[in-house]
Amino acid sequence: MTAMGAAALLILVLTYAGVAIGRIPGLRLDRAGIALLGGAAMIAIGALDIEDAYRAISFDTITLLLGMMIVVAHLKVSGAFRALGGFAIEHAHAPFMLLVMVTLLTGVLSAFLVNDAICLVMAPIVVHVTRVINRNPVPYLIATATASNCGSVATITGNPQNMVIGALSGISYPAFSAALAPVAAFGLVAVIVIIRIVYRAEFSRKAELSPEVYRGRMLPGQVVKAVVVCVGLAVAFFAGVPVAKAALIGGAILLLTRAIKPERIYREIDGPLLFMFAGLFIVVAGAEKTLLTPDIVASAKDLGLNDVWRLSGFTAVLSNIMSNVPAVLALKPFVPGLENPERAWLVVAMSSTLAGNFTLLGSVANLIVAEHARVSGKPLGFIAFFKVGLPLTLVTLLVGTAWLAA
C-alpha cells in the first residue's frame, strides 16, 4: 500500500468512527464537522483534487433532501401537521385505537416525507395527548419511532439513505415503491401487533378516551397550498419526473408567500445533515480512488453479497455499527458489481432502514422521540425500546428479505 493509500485509509477509518460515535473526544466537532474534515483531509493528501471532490458529491441527493426539507418545514410552520394529527388522534376513543392511529399516521406520512421530520412533529403531539388523557406515553412513543422507520421504507423520499440509494441506483420512484411498499405495510402491522403484546397491560384495561390536541395557530391558505404542492409532488414522482427536480421546484413554490417569514422555514432546514452528506461523499470517493482496486471490489463476491439473505444481514449489522447513511455509502463501491445491482440496492434500502428499529440508538428518528420524551419528564428507556425493537427488527427483516428474494 502506498503512503497516500495508507493516509486515505486512516482518514476513512477516523471519519467513519467519528460519525458512528457522533463526536471526537476533546473536540467540539459534530458528525457534520467530522465528515467535512474528513473530506477536506482527502483533498489535502491529494487523494482527490478539488474538481474530483465536486464530482464526488451527489447533488441530486443534496437537492432532493433540501427540497423535501422545505416542503416539510412549510407543512409544519403552516400548522398542517398539527391539524392532521389532531383530527386523527381526536377520533381515537380507546387506547388500542390511539396506538393504531399514531402508528398509521406516522408511518404513512413518513412514507412520503422525511421520517426524521415527521418524528419532530408527532412526538410532541403524542406526549401532549397521553398527558391529557393520563396514559403511559411509552408504547405510543415507541410506535412513533418504529412506525416512522417502517413507513419510510416505502419510497425514495422516506428517509435520507433511500434518497442516496435513489440517486446512486437510478431506480425509478414507482419501481422502488412497488418493491418496498408491501414491506413497509407489513412493518406497520407488525409495530401494532408487537406493541400490543409487549404492553398488553396498557391496552387490556378498557377506557373511553377523549383526547384533545392543542393545534396552535393555523394558516388555512398556506395549508391548502402546501397540500396542493404535496399532491403535485406525489403525481410528479410517480409520473417519472426526476425526484430532485420535482422536490426543488415544489420547495421553491412554497417559499412564495406573504404569510410566513422565510427565516421560519430556514430554521427548520437541517443544514448540518447536508454538510455531512457532502463530506461523506468526498471521503468515500477518496477511498475508492486510492484503495479500491478492481480485485478488492470483486471481493464482494467472495463475501457472498450476491446472496440476498447475506447482503441483508451484512447491511443490518453495518447500519447498527456506523449508522444507516454511512453504511449505504460504504457499500456504494461494491453493489454495482453484484449480479443484480437493482435488487441489491433495494435490499440495502430495506435492511439499512429496518435495522434502525433494533435499538434506541439505531436511527435519528428514535433519538428525536427519546429526546422529546426526556424533556416531557417521561423518559424512554433503552430496555423499554429494545423489548419492542428486537422482535420487530427480526420479523420485519425476515419478511422483507424473503419478499425481495422471491
C-alpha positions in Angstrom: 0.0 0.0 0.0 1.3 3.4 -0.9 1.8 6.2 1.6 -1.2 8.0 0.1 -3.3 4.8 0.3 -2.4 4.4 4.0 -3.3 8.0 4.7 -6.6 7.7 2.9 -7.4 4.5 4.9 -6.6 6.3 8.1 -8.9 9.2 7.1 -11.7 6.8 6.2 -11.5 4.9 9.4 -11.3 8.0 11.6 -14.1 9.7 9.8 -16.4 6.7 10.0 -15.5 6.1 13.6 -16.3 9.8 14.4 -19.6 9.7 12.6 -20.6 6.5 14.3 -19.7 7.9 17.8 -21.0 11.3 17.0 -18.1 13.3 18.3 -14.3 13.3 18.7 -13.2 13.3 22.3 -11.7 16.6 23.3 -13.0 18.5 20.3 -16.4 20.2 19.7 -16.9 18.5 16.3 -20.3 17.0 15.5 -21.0 14.5 12.7 -21.2 17.2 10.0 -17.9 18.7 11.1 -16.2 15.3 11.2 -17.4 14.4 7.7 -16.3 17.8 6.3 -12.9 17.5 8.0 -12.5 14.0 6.5 -13.4 15.2 3.0 -11.0 18.2 3.3 -8.3 15.8 4.5 -8.8 13.6 1.4 -8.3 16.7 -0.7 -5.3 17.8 1.3 -3.4 14.5 0.9 -4.1 14.5 -2.9 -6.4 11.6 -3.0 -8.8 13.9 -4.9 -8.3 17.3 -6.4 -11.0 19.9 -5.9 -12.7 19.1 -9.2 -12.9 15.4 -8.3 -14.4 16.4 -4.9 -17.1 18.4 -6.6 -17.9 15.5 -8.9 -18.0 13.1 -5.9 -20.9 14.9 -4.3 -24.2 13.6 -5.4 -26.0 16.9 -5.9 -29.2 15.0 -6.8 -29.3 13.7 -3.3 -28.4 17.1 -1.7 -31.1 18.8 -3.9 -33.7 16.2 -3.1 -33.1 16.4 0.6 -33.1 20.2 0.6 -36.4 20.4 -1.4 -38.1 17.9 0.9 -36.9 19.8 4.0 -38.5 23.0 2.7 -41.8 21.2 1.9 -41.8 19.6 5.4 -40.9 22.9 7.1 -43.8 24.6 5.3 -46.2 21.9 6.4 -45.0 22.2 10.0 -45.0 26.0 10.2 -48.4 26.4 8.5 -50.0 24.2 11.1 -50.9 21.4 8.6 -49.2 18.6 10.6 -50.9 19.7 13.9 -54.3 19.9 12.1 -53.9 16.4 10.6 -52.5 14.9 13.8 -55.2 16.5 15.9 -58.0 15.3 13.6 -56.7 11.7 13.6 -55.9 11.4 17.3 -59.1 13.1 18.5 -61.1 10.3 16.8 -59.2 7.6 18.8 -61.6 6.7 21.6 -59.8 3.7 23.1 -56.1 3.0 23.9 -55.7 0.5 21.1 -57.3 2.8 18.6 -54.9 5.5 19.7 -52.0 3.1 19.1 -53.4 2.3 15.6 -53.9 6.0 14.7 -50.4 7.0 15.9 -48.8 4.2 14.0 -50.6 4.6 10.7 -50.4 8.4 10.7 -46.7 8.4 11.4 -46.0 5.6 9.0 -48.0 7.0 6.1 -46.5 10.5 6.5 -43.0 9.0 6.8 -43.5 7.1 3.5 -43.7 10.3 1.5 -41.9 12.9 3.7 -38.6 12.6 5.6 -39.2 10.4 8.6 -37.0 12.3 11.0 -39.0 15.4 10.4 -42.3 13.5 11.0 -41.0 12.4 14.4 -40.2 16.0 15.2 -43.9 16.8 14.6 -45.5 13.7 16.0 -43.5 13.1 19.2 -44.7 16.3 21.0 -48.3 15.6 19.9 -48.1 12.1 21.4 -46.6 13.4 24.6 -49.3 16.1 25.0 -52.2 13.7 24.3 -51.0 11.0 26.6 -50.5 13.6 29.4 -54.0 15.0 28.9 -55.7 11.5 29.0 -53.4 10.2 31.7 -52.0 7.2 29.8 -48.5 5.7 29.8 -46.7 7.5 26.9 -44.0 4.9 26.3 -45.8 2.5 24.0 -47.2 5.3 21.8 -43.8 7.0 21.6 -42.2 3.7 20.6 -44.9 3.3 18.0 -44.0 6.8 16.7 -40.3 6.0 16.3 -40.7 2.5 14.9 -43.5 3.3 12.6 -41.5 6.2 11.1 -38.7 3.8 10.3 -41.0 1.1 8.9 -43.1 3.6 6.9 -40.1 5.3 5.4 -39.0 2.1 3.7 -41.8 2.5 1.1 -40.3 5.3 -1.1 -37.2 7.1 -2.1 -38.3 10.2 -0.3 -39.0 8.4 3.0 -35.5 8.9 4.6 -32.0 10.1 3.8 -30.5 6.7 3.0 -33.2 5.9 0.5 -32.5 9.3 -1.2 -28.9 8.3 -1.5 -29.8 5.0 -3.0 -32.3 6.5 -5.4 -29.6 8.8 -6.7 -26.9 6.1 -6.9 -29.0 3.3 -8.3 -31.2 5.1 -10.9 -34.2 3.1 -9.7 -37.4 4.9 -10.6 -39.7 6.1 -7.9 -42.6 3.8 -9.0 -40.3 0.8 -9.2 -38.8 1.5 -5.8 -42.3 1.8 -4.2 -43.7 -1.2 -5.9 -40.9 -3.3 -4.4 -40.8 -1.9 -0.9 -44.3 -0.5 -0.1 -45.5 -4.0 0.8 -42.6 -4.4 3.2 -43.5 -1.0 4.8 -47.2 -2.0 5.1 -46.2 -5.3 6.9 -43.9 -3.3 9.2 -46.7 -1.0 10.3 -48.9 -4.0 11.1 -46.0 -5.6 13.0 -45.5 -2.4 15.0 -49.1 -2.5 16.2 -49.1 -6.2 17.0 -45.8 -6.3 18.8 -46.5 -3.2 20.9 -50.0 -4.6 21.7 -48.3 -7.8 23.0 -45.4 -6.2 24.9 -47.5 -3.5 26.5 -50.7 -5.6 27.0 -51.4 -4.1 30.4 -51.8 -0.7 28.7 -54.4 -2.0 26.3 -56.1 -4.6 28.4 -57.9 -2.0 30.5 -61.0 -0.8 28.8 -61.2 3.0 28.7 -63.1 5.6 26.9 -60.7 8.4 25.7 -61.5 11.9 24.8 -58.1 13.1 23.6 -57.7 16.8 22.8 -54.8 18.2 20.7 -53.5 21.7 21.0 -53.4 22.8 17.4 -52.0 26.2 17.8 -52.3 28.8 15.1 -53.1 27.5 11.6 -52.7 29.4 8.3 -55.5 27.9 6.2 -54.4 29.4 2.9 -50.8 28.1 3.5 -52.1 24.7 4.5 -54.1 24.4 1.3 -51.1 25.5 -0.8 -48.8 23.0 0.9 -51.3 20.2 0.4 -51.7 21.0 -3.3 -47.9 21.1 -3.7 -47.6 17.7 -1.9 -50.2 16.1 -4.2 -48.4 17.6 -7.2 -45.1 16.2 -6.0 -46.6 12.7 -5.5 -48.0 12.8 -9.0 -44.7 14.0 -10.4 -42.7 11.3 -8.6 -44.9 8.5 -9.9 -45.0 10.1 -13.3 -41.3 9.7 -13.6 -40.2 13.3 -13.1 -36.7 13.3 -11.6 -37.3 13.4 -7.9 -34.6 16.1 -7.1 -36.0 18.4 -9.8 -39.6 18.0 -8.6 -38.7 18.4 -4.9 -36.6 21.6 -5.6 -39.4 23.2 -7.7 -42.0 22.2 -5.1 -40.0 23.7 -2.2 -39.3 26.9 -4.2 -43.1 27.3 -4.9 -43.8 27.1 -1.2 -41.3 29.9 -0.5 -43.6 32.2 -2.5 -45.7 33.5 0.4 -46.7 36.7 2.2 -47.8 34.9 5.4 -44.6 33.1 6.5 -41.3 34.7 7.0 -38.6 32.8 5.2 -36.5 32.7 8.4 -39.0 30.4 10.0 -38.6 28.0 7.1 -34.8 28.2 7.1 -34.7 27.4 10.8 -36.3 24.0 10.1 -33.7 23.1 7.5 -31.1 20.6 8.8 -28.0 22.3 7.3 -25.6 20.0 9.2 -27.1 17.0 7.6 -26.5 18.4 4.1 -22.9 19.2 5.1 -22.4 15.6 6.5 -23.6 14.1 3.2 -21.2 16.3 1.2 -18.3 15.4 3.4 -19.0 11.6 3.3 -19.4 11.6 -0.5 -15.9 13.1 -0.8 -14.4 10.7 1.8 -15.9 7.6 0.1 -14.7 8.9 -3.3 -11.2 9.4 -2.0 -11.1 5.9 -0.6 -12.4 4.4 -3.8 -9.8 6.1 -5.9 -6.8 5.3 -3.7 -7.8 2.0 -2.0 -10.3 0.1 -4.1 -8.6 -1.9 -6.8 -10.7 -4.0 -9.2 -9.6 -7.1 -7.2 -10.9 -5.6 -3.9 -14.2 -4.6 -5.4 -14.6 -8.0 -6.9 -14.0 -9.5 -3.4 -17.6 -8.6 -2.7 -18.5 -11.8 -4.5 -16.2 -13.7 -2.1 -18.2 -12.3 0.8 -21.3 -13.8 -0.8 -23.1 -10.5 -1.1 -24.9 -11.7 -4.2 -27.0 -13.7 -1.8 -30.0 -11.6 -0.7 -30.0 -13.0 2.8 -26.3 -12.4 3.4 -26.5 -8.9 2.0 -29.5 -8.1 4.1 -27.8 -9.3 7.3 -24.5 -7.6 6.5 -26.2 -4.3 5.8 -28.2 -4.5 9.1 -25.1 -5.2 11.2 -23.2 -2.4 9.4 -26.0 0.0 9.9 -26.1 -0.6 13.6 -22.3 -0.1 13.8 -21.9 3.1 11.8 -25.5 4.4 11.2 -27.5 3.8 8.1 -26.3 6.6 5.7 -22.6 6.0 6.2 -23.3 2.2 5.8 -25.0 2.8 2.5 -22.1 4.9 1.3 -19.6 2.3 2.5 -21.4 -0.3 0.3 -21.6 2.1 -2.7 -18.4 0.8 -4.5 -19.5 -2.9 -4.2 -23.1 -3.0 -5.1 -22.8 -2.1 -8.8 -20.5 -5.2 -9.3 -23.1 -7.6 -8.0 -25.1 -9.9 -10.3 -28.4 -7.9 -9.8 -27.5 -4.4 -8.7 -31.1 -3.1 -8.7 -32.3 -5.8 -6.3 -29.2 -5.4 -4.2 -29.9 -1.7 -3.8 -33.4 -2.5 -2.7 -32.1 -4.9 -0.2 -29.7 -2.3 1.2 -32.5 0.3 1.4 -34.8 -2.1 3.2 -32.3 -3.6 5.6 -30.5 -0.3 6.5 -33.8 1.3 7.4 -35.5 -1.5 9.3 -32.2 -2.1 11.2 -32.8 1.3 12.8 -35.5 -0.2 14.9 -33.1 -2.6 16.7 -32.1 -0.2 19.5 -32.9 3.2 20.7 -29.6 4.4 19.1 -30.4 2.8 15.8 -31.8 5.8 14.0 -32.0 9.6 14.3 -35.8 9.2 14.4 -35.5 7.1 17.6 -33.3 9.7 19.2 -35.7 12.5 18.3 -38.6 10.7 20.0 -36.4 9.9 23.0 -35.4 13.5 23.5 -39.0 14.7 23.4 -39.8 12.0 26.0 -37.0 13.1 28.2 -37.9 16.8 28.1 -41.5 15.9 29.0 -40.4 14.1 32.1 -41.4 10.6 30.8 -38.0 9.2 29.6 -38.0 6.4 27.0 -35.5 3.8 28.3 -33.2 1.7 26.3 -34.6 -1.6 27.6 -38.2 -0.5 27.1 -37.5 0.3 23.5 -35.4 -2.9 23.0 -38.3 -5.1 24.1 -40.2 -4.0 21.0 -37.2 -3.2 18.8 -35.6 -6.7 18.9 -38.6 -8.8 17.8 -39.8 -6.0 15.4 -36.4 -5.8 13.6 -36.1 -9.6 13.3 -39.5 -10.2 11.9 -39.5 -7.3 9.5 -36.0 -8.1 8.2 -37.0 -11.8 7.7 -40.2 -10.9 5.9 -38.6 -8.1 3.9 -35.7 -10.2 2.8 -37.9 -13.2 1.9 -40.1 -10.8 -0.2 -37.1 -9.4 -2.1 -35.5 -12.9 -2.5 -38.7 -14.3 -4.1 
